[in-house]
């Protein structure tokens, strides 16, 4: 489980380091907002493709080899972020190659880490899942604060050295995963066949929940730094701390709170309340005339999305107990589809209104609203589960 915690810190590096440099990329390489937006889309689209392929090969090659490879790809992409732009004639394509590499690692991590923890012998599965996913949040905080400290002391222009330093963690965890014990998720021959999974109405409700969870989370997370710096006119250092860092702290708080209180709260109803809070958070960030309230909306959004992703995994483990690796892979695919859709919608909606990120955030309220509808529909198909 400790190796899995570090795996989610790696996932946080993969998803959150480059967004801190979006405006730097625009200045250093002359990139348009549309090209920067496509980097987010590429990251989660590659992860989506990996999720789909992983459902076919992970059980064949084994969890250990797959998750070690995930960390190696993540490390290679982070190093490539520093090296590839100077290799390609167009630096943008160097960044694209690096993003594609670490996205492969990120996709594999998303497929593998949760089922490895689900298979660990523990009684409070939902609590273990929320605690696991909280390490993504603490990893994001660690990335933002450490990167901000580096930029203040060494200068933003030296960001390439930091990218190489971040690659050390996935390399170390790859070695750790070579020796830790890994339990099987489902006994051999007992997992639900693909036809049975895809014909289940409950499974498709879970897919919708994952899409909306990923979109609601990353729609704010990926643009929080740029929103704070460009949209609210504060410095990069303050923007990184007040935007993605505060977002991640509140998301982690929500997950730890749910881990501690999971036996007292129905996860489905907890997610419903979270969806309502998420709508309020996006509206506050979009429409508030005061910068402090707009930043408060970012923080509230972090808290509101905290349980959506791990909560859906917990619901899946209860309502489709024979889903196995294939179910987790397909749900991760759905989540990464949402992770690509949310920031992309925010980016393009903002571009359509002259680069106004407030307008982009307003468009993102569709995701928590759809999640709320899907939860209510899901309760009619299965009794609420207490974990």
Secondary structure, 3 states (H helix, E strand, C coil): CHHHHHHHHHHHHHHHCHHHHHHHHHHHHCCCHHHHHHHHHHHHHHHHHHHHHHHHHHHHHCHHHHHHHHHHHHHHHHHHHHHHHHHCCCHHHHHHHHHHHHHHHHHHHHHHHHHHHHHCCCCCHHHHHHHHHHHHHHHHHHHHHHHHHHHHHHCHHHHHHHHHHHHHHHHHHHHHHCCCCCCCCCCCCCCCCHHHHHCCHHHHHHHHHHHHHHHHHHHHHCCHHHHHHHHCCCCHHHHHHHHHHHHHHHHHHHHHHHHHHCCCCCHHHHHHHHHHHHHHHHHHHHHCCCHHHHHHHHHHHHHHHCCHHHHHHHHHHHHCCCCHHHHHHHHHHHHHHHHHHHHHHHHHHHHHCCCCHHHHHHHCHHHHHHHHHHHHHHHHHCCCCCC
